[in-house]
């Protein structure tokens, strides 16, 4: 495995008195794609939020690019090279597509700008046709494209996608998966959460299943498909 860019070590995270993560270990290597799976309420989003600083673990630590992140603010962690696309998209509805993209533009931690406005539009030609449209005028699929495009404008080394295709029509979802594949092939390390475990496992190097805040499986897509009883018990398929 390549050097880790993001690590969780023995994470215990809470919401109030509710103990959500129970000693979770998680590693993302440079250029790797990892699928994070599990039924609703099993701790997937809490793990993602713990990795990016939205949730502060009570025990354990997160290490990003070799730096312990405890005490760092969310925007400081993001500046290390992590872009997080949360569930629900969250674009600026009153801004145009062009404005949504340009407001996110920045170089990476080394000053490089590999992901330019033009390159993002090459990957998302549908957005190029709607540059003057407001966020609220876009379809759900276009909003998700804009959200991912805006994340790329920060020139991240790590891209985290929570529920990448939730609520999208199958045809639109396939286009999102194609785009994620293109992004992954550029070498950006990626964490994917989505209910479509087949689509996730087809595009990832490794998959992790969480059950009640604990890791119960870690392995390749092939290893996952070889265990139908595991899929039935923990993913409901």
Backbone as CSV, one residue per row, in Angstrom:
resi,resn,N_x,N_y,N_z,CA_x,CA_y,CA_z,C_x,C_y,C_z
1,UNK,0.841,-1.191,0.000,0.000,0.000,0.000,0.879,1.245,0.000
2,UNK,0.429,2.286,-0.739,1.129,3.563,-0.738,0.987,4.215,0.638
3,UNK,1.730,5.316,0.815,1.677,6.006,2.095,0.260,6.484,2.388
4,UNK,-0.147,6.422,3.650,-1.490,6.893,3.995,-1.587,8.412,3.917
5,UNK,-2.706,8.899,3.399,-2.963,10.338,3.405,-3.981,10.699,4.478
6,UNK,-4.742,9.700,4.920,-5.760,9.951,5.930,-5.918,8.694,6.784
7,UNK,-5.868,8.865,8.100,-5.974,7.729,9.009,-6.875,8.070,10.188
8,UNK,-7.674,7.091,10.590,-8.387,7.144,11.867,-7.811,6.046,12.745
9,UNK,-7.481,6.402,13.962,-6.870,5.443,14.884,-7.698,5.355,16.162
10,UNK,-8.419,4.251,16.315,-9.176,4.008,17.537,-10.219,5.064,17.839
11,UNK,-10.982,5.480,16.817,-11.928,6.575,17.010,-13.151,6.158,17.818
12,UNK,-13.460,6.969,18.820,-14.719,6.889,19.561,-15.388,8.239,19.411
13,UNK,-16.492,8.269,18.667,-17.210,9.523,18.445,-18.625,9.417,18.992
14,UNK,-19.121,10.546,19.475,-20.429,10.595,20.128,-21.269,11.716,19.519
15,UNK,-22.600,11.560,19.611,-23.539,12.674,19.472,-24.224,12.802,20.822
16,UNK,-23.857,13.808,21.586,-24.382,13.904,22.945,-23.933,12.701,23.757
17,UNK,-24.911,11.964,24.314,-24.590,10.767,25.083,-24.568,9.506,24.221
18,UNK,-24.920,9.638,22.935,-24.983,8.466,22.050,-23.593,8.134,21.522
19,UNK,-23.137,6.944,21.836,-21.809,6.471,21.433,-21.938,5.859,20.038
20,UNK,-21.414,6.547,19.000,-21.644,6.146,17.606,-20.498,5.297,17.058
21,UNK,-19.280,5.754,17.183,-18.118,5.006,16.703,-17.404,4.363,17.882
22,UNK,-17.090,3.076,17.756,-16.500,2.302,18.847,-15.100,1.812,18.454
23,UNK,-14.125,2.677,18.566,-12.743,2.279,18.311,-12.436,1.984,16.861
24,UNK,-12.936,2.806,15.939,-12.772,2.550,14.503,-11.361,2.906,14.037
25,UNK,-10.748,1.977,13.306,-9.505,2.219,12.572,-9.834,2.279,11.092
26,UNK,-9.274,3.253,10.399,-9.571,3.421,8.973,-8.369,4.085,8.329
27,UNK,-7.989,3.596,7.147,-6.839,4.155,6.434,-7.177,4.377,4.966
28,UNK,-6.749,5.510,4.439,-6.863,5.806,3.018,-5.468,6.122,2.502
29,UNK,-5.017,5.347,1.514,-3.678,5.542,0.955,-3.722,6.531,-0.208
30,UNK,-2.587,7.073,-0.530,-2.493,8.010,-1.647,-2.973,7.334,-2.934
31,UNK,-3.917,7.963,-3.630,-4.426,7.452,-4.890,-5.419,6.318,-4.778
32,UNK,-5.757,5.909,-3.557,-6.645,4.766,-3.350,-8.108,5.205,-3.333
33,UNK,-8.997,4.297,-3.744,-10.442,4.509,-3.635,-11.010,3.469,-2.679
34,UNK,-11.706,3.930,-1.642,-12.269,3.053,-0.620,-13.770,3.278,-0.530
35,UNK,-14.536,2.186,-0.555,-15.973,2.260,-0.359,-16.306,2.043,1.103
36,UNK,-17.121,2.920,1.652,-17.565,2.806,3.042,-19.035,2.412,3.026
37,UNK,-19.343,1.230,3.573,-20.672,0.648,3.428,-21.304,0.339,4.775
38,UNK,-22.607,0.096,4.742,-23.357,-0.257,5.936,-24.769,0.281,5.830
39,UNK,-25.653,-0.291,6.609,-27.027,0.191,6.620,-27.080,1.603,7.207
40,UNK,-28.250,2.236,7.092,-28.431,3.554,7.690,-28.231,3.481,9.200
41,UNK,-27.600,4.514,9.755,-27.443,4.596,11.196,-26.300,3.785,11.769
42,UNK,-25.414,3.282,10.920,-24.313,2.438,11.390,-23.021,3.201,11.649
43,UNK,-23.013,4.513,11.337,-21.851,5.330,11.671,-21.033,5.824,10.491
44,UNK,-21.501,5.588,9.265,-20.710,5.988,8.094,-20.496,7.501,8.042
45,UNK,-21.589,8.252,8.114,-21.464,9.711,8.039,-20.704,10.255,9.239
46,UNK,-20.882,9.636,10.399,-20.149,10.081,11.592,-18.654,9.881,11.407
47,UNK,-18.260,8.770,10.782,-16.842,8.550,10.507,-16.316,9.612,9.556
48,UNK,-17.058,9.893,8.493,-16.612,10.915,7.550,-16.468,12.268,8.238
49,UNK,-17.469,12.624,9.050,-17.434,13.916,9.739,-16.303,13.964,10.765
50,UNK,-15.983,12.821,11.357,-14.858,12.762,12.288,-13.534,12.957,11.551
51,UNK,-13.446,12.424,10.340,-12.219,12.559,9.555,-11.950,14.007,9.159
52,UNK,-13.025,14.770,8.894,-12.840,16.141,8.391,-13.013,17.195,9.480
53,UNK,-13.255,16.769,10.737,-13.295,17.711,11.842,-14.655,18.282,12.187
54,UNK,-15.704,17.865,11.460,-17.055,18.343,11.787,-17.498,17.772,13.130
55,UNK,-17.117,16.515,13.393,-17.329,15.867,14.682,-15.959,15.664,15.326
56,UNK,-15.835,16.007,16.597,-14.577,15.818,17.321,-14.641,14.518,18.116
57,UNK,-13.832,13.532,17.776,-13.842,12.276,18.546,-13.439,12.519,19.997
58,UNK,-14.042,11.769,20.905,-13.666,11.884,22.321,-12.396,11.109,22.616
59,UNK,-12.196,10.013,21.875,-10.965,9.243,22.021,-10.467,8.837,20.636
60,UNK,-9.178,8.553,20.573,-8.583,8.229,19.286,-8.094,9.484,18.584
61,UNK,-7.523,9.293,17.395,-7.002,10.442,16.669,-7.160,10.265,15.171
62,UNK,-7.169,11.405,14.483,-7.169,11.446,13.020,-5.847,12.063,12.585
63,UNK,-5.218,11.430,11.600,-3.958,11.925,11.051,-4.151,12.162,9.559
64,UNK,-3.928,13.391,9.113,-4.068,13.748,7.702,-2.725,14.225,7.175
65,UNK,-2.224,13.520,6.169,-0.938,13.873,5.564,0.162,13.973,6.627
66,UNK,0.092,13.039,7.579,1.109,12.965,8.612,0.923,13.913,9.781
67,UNK,-0.154,14.699,9.782,-0.394,15.669,10.850,-1.612,15.261,11.680
68,UNK,-1.468,15.265,12.989,-2.612,15.039,13.868,-3.537,16.247,13.780
69,UNK,-4.824,15.989,13.599,-5.755,17.090,13.335,-6.497,17.577,14.577
70,UNK,-6.317,16.910,15.713,-7.021,17.368,16.920,-6.671,18.827,17.214
71,UNK,-7.700,19.616,17.449,-7.498,21.034,17.714,-7.548,21.908,16.473
72,UNK,-7.509,21.288,15.285,-7.586,22.063,14.052,-9.045,22.349,13.704
73,UNK,-9.291,23.499,13.102,-10.637,23.846,12.642,-10.925,23.134,11.321
74,UNK,-12.212,23.038,10.994,-12.619,22.309,9.787,-11.928,22.878,8.552
75,UNK,-11.894,24.203,8.420,-11.298,24.787,7.216,-9.789,24.555,7.173
76,UNK,-9.162,24.431,8.339,-7.718,24.148,8.363,-7.436,22.728,7.886
77,UNK,-8.304,21.783,8.265,-8.160,20.401,7.789,-8.394,20.350,6.286
78,UNK,-9.405,21.071,5.821,-9.683,21.105,4.380,-8.488,21.635,3.601
79,UNK,-7.831,22.640,4.169,-6.684,23.255,3.483,-5.503,22.289,3.328
80,UNK,-5.494,21.230,4.118,-4.440,20.227,3.959,-4.575,19.470,2.647
81,UNK,-5.789,19.500,2.069,-6.005,18.827,0.785,-7.171,17.866,0.772
82,UNK,-8.168,18.123,1.646,-9.324,17.229,1.752,-10.582,17.991,1.351
83,UNK,-11.342,17.433,0.434,-12.612,18.034,0.034,-13.735,17.062,0.351
84,UNK,-14.719,17.536,1.095,-15.818,16.707,1.606,-17.121,17.153,0.969
85,UNK,-17.787,16.227,0.279,-19.097,16.496,-0.327,-20.138,15.795,0.534
86,UNK,-20.821,16.527,1.410,-21.750,15.877,2.332,-23.035,15.449,1.653
87,UNK,-23.762,14.600,2.329,-25.079,14.206,1.868,-25.956,15.454,1.773
88,UNK,-26.726,15.579,0.689,-27.622,16.719,0.561,-27.103,17.842,-0.314
89,UNK,-25.898,17.692,-0.839,-25.309,18.586,-1.853,-24.922,19.948,-1.320
90,UNK,-25.859,20.804,-0.919,-25.495,22.061,-0.280,-24.844,23.088,-1.183
91,UNK,-25.266,23.183,-2.442,-24.764,24.247,-3.302,-25.407,25.571,-2.907
92,UNK,-24.868,26.658,-3.414,-25.447,27.982,-3.161,-26.518,28.238,-4.223
93,UNK,-27.764,28.098,-3.809,-28.877,28.138,-4.763,-29.030,29.500,-5.424
94,UNK,-28.617,30.580,-4.731,-28.798,31.925,-5.280,-27.630,32.371,-6.149
95,UNK,-26.624,31.515,-6.299,-25.482,31.828,-7.157,-25.558,31.011,-8.439
96,UNK,-24.960,31.534,-9.496,-24.925,30.805,-10.763,-23.936,29.655,-10.692
97,UNK,-24.002,28.770,-11.689,-23.042,27.671,-11.782,-21.624,28.227,-11.826
98,UNK,-21.412,29.249,-12.647,-20.074,29.857,-12.750,-19.603,30.375,-11.389
99,UNK,-20.495,31.065,-10.679,-20.122,31.638,-9.380,-19.856,30.548,-8.344
100,UNK,-20.679,29.490,-8.344,-20.450,28.381,-7.418,-19.071,27.779,-7.616
101,UNK,-18.666,27.619,-8.872,-17.366,27.024,-9.161,-16.221,27.980,-8.817
102,UNK,-16.339,29.219,-9.254,-15.229,30.147,-9.078,-14.976,30.494,-7.612
103,UNK,-16.037,30.507,-6.798,-15.825,30.875,-5.399,-15.024,29.803,-4.645
104,UNK,-15.010,28.563,-5.182,-14.282,27.482,-4.527,-12.836,27.371,-5.000
105,UNK,-12.489,28.090,-6.057,-11.187,27.897,-6.695,-10.029,28.269,-5.778
106,UNK,-9.091,27.353,-5.636,-7.855,27.641,-4.925,-6.802,26.599,-5.309
107,UNK,-5.558,26.964,-5.088,-4.456,26.040,-5.354,-4.389,25.012,-4.238
108,UNK,-3.663,23.910,-4.498,-3.491,22.915,-3.444,-2.412,23.386,-2.465
109,UNK,-2.100,22.527,-1.493,-1.157,22.919,-0.443,0.227,23.230,-0.990
110,UNK,0.549,22.717,-2.188,1.850,22.971,-2.806,1.798,24.078,-3.840
111,UNK,0.634,24.736,-3.958,0.504,25.841,-4.900,0.119,25.439,-6.306
112,UNK,-0.198,24.160,-6.518,-0.569,23.694,-7.858,-2.064,23.877,-8.108
113,UNK,-2.405,24.112,-9.364,-3.810,24.252,-9.775,-4.082,23.320,-10.950
114,UNK,-4.035,22.023,-10.701,-4.287,21.056,-11.767,-5.742,21.094,-12.215
115,UNK,-6.656,21.336,-11.251,-8.084,21.401,-11.581,-8.486,22.860,-11.770
116,UNK,-8.517,23.267,-13.041,-8.919,24.618,-13.405,-10.410,24.635,-13.752
117,UNK,-10.940,25.825,-13.899,-12.334,26.006,-14.315,-12.590,25.250,-15.616
118,UNK,-11.668,25.374,-16.555,-11.843,24.737,-17.872,-11.803,23.213,-17.758
119,UNK,-10.920,22.702,-16.919,-10.820,21.243,-16.778,-12.082,20.666,-16.138
120,UNK,-12.628,21.359,-15.139,-13.867,20.893,-14.519,-15.001,20.851,-15.552
121,UNK,-15.069,21.865,-16.407,-16.126,21.880,-17.423,-15.906,20.797,-18.477
122,UNK,-14.670,20.424,-18.725,-14.401,19.305,-19.632,-14.975,18.001,-19.075
123,UNK,-14.862,17.822,-17.747,-15.374,16.621,-17.102,-16.895,16.677,-16.974
124,UNK,-17.429,17.897,-16.805,-18.876,18.090,-16.627,-19.424,18.965,-17.755
125,UNK,-19.520,18.439,-18.983,-19.992,19.276,-20.092,-21.400,19.822,-19.874
126,UNK,-22.213,19.133,-19.083,-23.567,19.628,-18.831,-23.521,20.941,-18.063
127,UNK,-22.554,21.079,-17.180,-22.428,22.331,-16.442,-21.991,23.470,-17.363
128,UNK,-21.180,23.148,-18.356,-20.732,24.169,-19.308,-21.913,24.786,-20.053
129,UNK,-22.980,24.006,-20.213,-24.179,24.502,-20.903,-25.061,25.339,-19.988
130,UNK,-24.754,25.344,-18.678,-25.638,25.996,-17.706,-24.890,26.986,-16.809
131,UNK,-23.848,27.575,-17.332,-23.009,28.438,-16.495,-23.781,29.617,-15.896
132,UNK,-24.758,30.128,-16.618,-25.515,31.278,-16.130,-26.723,30.922,-15.299
133,UNK,-27.032,29.624,-15.180,-28.194,29.190,-14.407,-27.900,29.259,-12.911
134,UNK,-28.906,29.622,-12.135,-28.768,29.585,-10.689,-28.821,28.154,-10.188
135,UNK,-28.252,27.941,-9.012,-28.245,26.597,-8.448,-29.619,25.996,-8.316
136,UNK,-30.616,26.835,-8.001,-31.966,26.331,-7.809,-32.635,25.934,-9.123
137,UNK,-32.047,26.320,-10.238,-32.614,25.985,-11.548,-32.100,24.649,-12.089
138,UNK,-31.168,24.030,-11.393,-30.564,22.792,-11.868,-31.366,21.582,-11.409
139,UNK,-31.279,20.514,-12.174,-31.859,19.243,-11.755,-31.015,18.657,-10.625
140,UNK,-31.540,17.601,-9.981,-30.783,16.954,-8.910,-29.435,16.447,-9.382
141,UNK,-29.411,15.844,-10.566,-28.149,15.338,-11.103,-27.171,16.450,-11.406
142,UNK,-27.674,17.544,-11.947,-26.802,18.684,-12.244,-26.273,19.312,-10.962
143,UNK,-27.109,19.358,-9.924,-26.646,19.881,-8.643,-25.522,19.017,-8.076
144,UNK,-25.653,17.689,-8.226,-24.584,16.812,-7.730,-23.311,17.006,-8.546
145,UNK,-23.444,17.174,-9.851,-22.272,17.463,-10.673,-21.606,18.762,-10.230
146,UNK,-22.426,19.771,-9.941,-21.887,21.052,-9.505,-21.178,20.913,-8.162
147,UNK,-21.755,20.135,-7.275,-21.138,19.941,-5.964,-19.777,19.274,-6.096
148,UNK,-19.703,18.237,-6.925,-18.428,17.548,-7.131,-17.437,18.458,-7.865
149,UNK,-17.944,19.175,-8.875,-17.078,20.105,-9.601,-16.502,21.177,-8.696
150,UNK,-17.341,21.684,-7.796,-16.877,22.701,-6.857,-15.800,22.134,-5.924
151,UNK,-15.984,20.867,-5.508,-14.964,20.218,-4.677,-13.645,20.101,-5.430
152,UNK,-13.701,19.770,-6.709,-12.474,19.640,-7.501,-11.760,20.978,-7.675
153,UNK,-12.510,22.066,-7.660,-11.901,23.391,-7.815,-10.982,23.736,-6.650
154,UNK,-11.079,23.010,-5.540,-10.159,23.225,-4.415,-8.857,22.457,-4.599
155,UNK,-8.736,21.719,-5.711,-7.543,20.912,-6.007,-7.177,19.973,-4.859
156,UNK,-8.122,19.095,-4.488,-7.879,18.218,-3.336,-6.990,17.036,-3.684
157,UNK,-6.344,16.485,-2.662,-5.681,15.191,-2.794,-6.581,14.067,-2.301
158,UNK,-7.601,14.443,-1.501,-8.589,13.487,-1.001,-9.976,14.043,-1.288
159,UNK,-10.829,13.214,-1.883,-12.219,13.582,-2.151,-13.121,12.600,-1.415
160,UNK,-14.029,13.123,-0.581,-14.956,12.296,0.197,-16.371,12.583,-0.286
161,UNK,-17.061,11.552,-0.747,-18.418,11.691,-1.283,-19.388,10.881,-0.437
162,UNK,-20.306,11.567,0.234,-21.304,10.909,1.068,-22.623,10.830,0.308
163,UNK,-23.086,9.610,0.032,-24.317,9.362,-0.736,-24.231,10.044,-2.103
164,UNK,-23.304,9.563,-2.893,-22.965,10.207,-4.165,-24.125,10.281,-5.138
165,UNK,-25.027,9.280,-5.149,-26.099,9.259,-6.153,-27.492,9.209,-5.521
166,UNK,-27.598,9.570,-4.257,-28.892,9.474,-3.569,-29.961,10.323,-4.264
167,UNK,-31.111,9.711,-4.535,-32.242,10.419,-5.105,-32.155,10.679,-6.593
168,UNK,-31.130,10.158,-7.264,-30.968,10.411,-8.692,-31.547,9.276,-9.521
169,UNK,-32.070,9.614,-10.685,-32.576,8.607,-11.616,-31.427,7.714,-12.061
170,UNK,-31.719,6.444,-12.382,-30.645,5.501,-12.737,-29.717,6.007,-13.839
171,UNK,-30.264,6.642,-14.875,-29.440,7.121,-15.982,-28.478,8.210,-15.506
172,UNK,-28.977,9.097,-14.657,-28.145,10.178,-14.130,-27.096,9.602,-13.176
173,UNK,-27.523,8.627,-12.367,-26.590,7.989,-11.435,-25.432,7.336,-12.182
174,UNK,-25.719,6.703,-13.308,-24.647,6.078,-14.100,-23.650,7.118,-14.584
175,UNK,-24.151,8.295,-14.945,-23.252,9.363,-15.388,-22.376,9.839,-14.232
176,UNK,-22.950,9.921,-13.039,-22.164,10.310,-11.860,-21.076,9.273,-11.592
177,UNK,-21.419,7.985,-11.713,-20.416,6.941,-11.496,-19.308,7.030,-12.535
178,UNK,-19.668,7.335,-13.777,-18.651,7.492,-14.819,-17.693,8.625,-14.458
179,UNK,-18.264,9.729,-14.003,-17.452,10.895,-13.645,-16.544,10.578,-12.460
180,UNK,-17.071,9.870,-11.472,-16.252,9.496,-10.315,-15.084,8.618,-10.757
181,UNK,-15.341,7.726,-11.735,-14.266,6.899,-12.275,-13.181,7.728,-12.937
182,UNK,-13.595,8.753,-13.678,-12.633,9.654,-14.320,-11.783,10.356,-13.266
183,UNK,-12.439,10.840,-12.219,-11.732,11.545,-11.140,-10.752,10.609,-10.448
184,UNK,-11.228,9.425,-10.139,-10.381,8.444,-9.454,-9.131,8.133,-10.290
185,UNK,-9.291,8.066,-11.607,-8.159,7.752,-12.483,-7.118,8.871,-12.544
186,UNK,-7.468,10.060,-12.057,-6.488,11.150,-12.027,-5.554,11.044,-10.828
187,UNK,-5.848,10.095,-9.922,-4.968,9.892,-8.779,-5.444,10.504,-7.483
188,UNK,-6.630,11.111,-7.484,-7.186,11.641,-6.241,-7.652,10.480,-5.373
189,UNK,-7.212,10.428,-4.132,-7.690,9.408,-3.201,-9.151,9.709,-2.873
190,UNK,-9.979,8.656,-2.842,-11.422,8.863,-2.753,-12.062,7.930,-1.733
191,UNK,-12.979,8.485,-0.936,-13.847,7.685,-0.077,-15.271,7.849,-0.596
192,UNK,-15.932,6.730,-0.873,-17.278,6.746,-1.442,-18.270,6.098,-0.497
193,UNK,-19.380,6.781,-0.252,-20.519,6.197,0.450,-21.711,6.248,-0.497
194,UNK,-22.355,5.125,-0.701,-23.547,5.077,-1.540,-24.275,3.774,-1.256
195,UNK,-25.601,3.790,-1.409,-26.383,2.579,-1.146,-26.178,1.510,-2.213
196,UNK,-25.687,1.906,-3.393,-25.456,0.954,-4.479,-24.083,0.307,-4.286
197,UNK,-24.054,-0.763,-3.505,-22.770,-1.391,-3.159,-22.069,-1.952,-4.392
198,UNK,-22.839,-2.403,-5.367,-22.211,-2.947,-6.586,-21.434,-1.859,-7.328
199,UNK,-22.075,-0.706,-7.508,-21.399,0.389,-8.207,-20.175,0.852,-7.429
200,UNK,-20.297,0.900,-6.106,-19.162,1.306,-5.279,-18.018,0.310,-5.409
201,UNK,-18.327,-0.988,-5.250,-17.266,-2.006,-5.254,-16.635,-2.173,-6.628
202,UNK,-17.352,-1.799,-7.684,-16.786,-1.870,-9.034,-15.694,-0.824,-9.257
203,UNK,-15.724,0.244,-8.463,-14.842,1.372,-8.731,-13.774,1.549,-7.667
204,UNK,-13.877,0.780,-6.565,-12.964,0.965,-5.442,-11.901,-0.129,-5.376
205,UNK,-10.817,0.178,-4.698,-9.758,-0.800,-4.452,-10.078,-1.667,-3.245
206,UNK,-10.812,-1.083,-2.301,-11.055,-1.732,-1.027,-12.386,-1.243,-0.488
207,UNK,-13.049,-2.091,0.305,-14.339,-1.738,0.868,-14.356,-2.037,2.358
208,UNK,-15.038,-1.181,3.107,-15.149,-1.308,4.561,-16.628,-1.272,4.922
209,UNK,-17.075,-2.235,5.727,-18.460,-2.248,6.206,-18.466,-1.910,7.691
210,UNK,-19.314,-0.947,8.041,-19.513,-0.578,9.436,-20.845,-1.143,9.937
211,UNK,-20.836,-1.701,11.125,-22.053,-2.153,11.803,-22.009,-1.622,13.228
212,UNK,-22.974,-0.777,13.551,-23.069,-0.181,14.888,-21.732,0.408,15.339
213,UNK,-21.110,1.131,14.402,-19.892,1.858,14.740,-18.640,1.032,14.849
214,UNK,-18.685,-0.203,14.306,-17.501,-1.068,14.316,-17.267,-1.622,12.918
215,UNK,-15.998,-1.801,12.566,-15.651,-2.390,11.267,-15.844,-3.900,11.351
216,UNK,-16.695,-4.433,10.447,-16.934,-5.884,10.436,-16.390,-6.554,9.175
217,UNK,-15.995,-5.750,8.190,-15.421,-6.310,6.957,-14.506,-5.276,6.338
218,UNK,-13.413,-5.766,5.770,-12.517,-4.924,4.984,-11.895,-5.798,3.916
219,UNK,-12.094,-5.440,2.648,-11.545,-6.251,1.573,-11.938,-5.732,0.210
220,UNK,-11.523,-6.446,-0.811,-11.777,-6.049,-2.195,-13.235,-6.286,-2.572
221,UNK,-13.613,-5.749,-3.727,-14.951,-6.000,-4.242,-15.193,-7.474,-4.504
222,UNK,-14.167,-8.161,-4.997,-14.286,-9.591,-5.244,-14.530,-10.363,-3.961
223,UNK,-13.799,-9.996,-2.907,-13.987,-10.661,-1.616,-15.372,-10.394,-1.061
224,UNK,-15.873,-9.189,-1.310,-17.215,-8.841,-0.839,-18.281,-9.653,-1.571
225,UNK,-18.161,-9.739,-2.891,-19.159,-10.476,-3.682,-19.119,-11.974,-3.398
226,UNK,-17.979,-12.457,-2.911,-17.832,-13.887,-2.604,-18.497,-14.278,-1.293
227,UNK,-19.049,-13.296,-0.574,-19.678,-13.576,0.719,-21.133,-13.095,0.728
228,UNK,-22.013,-13.804,0.023,-23.414,-13.360,-0.050,-24.096,-13.273,1.305
229,UNK,-23.671,-14.136,2.248,-24.291,-14.082,3.577,-23.933,-12.773,4.289
230,UNK,-22.724,-12.276,4.042,-22.303,-10.998,4.609,-23.116,-9.858,4.012
231,UNK,-23.305,-9.914,2.696,-24.091,-8.882,2.007,-25.524,-8.869,2.539
232,UNK,-26.080,-10.051,2.712,-27.463,-10.162,3.190,-27.603,-9.628,4.615
233,UNK,-26.651,-9.964,5.449,-26.763,-9.595,6.860,-26.510,-8.116,7.104
234,UNK,-25.537,-7.546,6.403,-25.111,-6.207,6.747,-25.506,-5.121,5.730
235,UNK,-25.836,-5.535,4.507,-26.237,-4.560,3.496,-27.656,-4.773,2.999
236,UNK,-28.274,-5.883,3.414,-29.665,-6.113,3.054,-29.885,-6.445,1.603
237,UNK,-28.898,-7.120,0.971,-29.046,-7.485,-0.455,-28.839,-8.989,-0.613
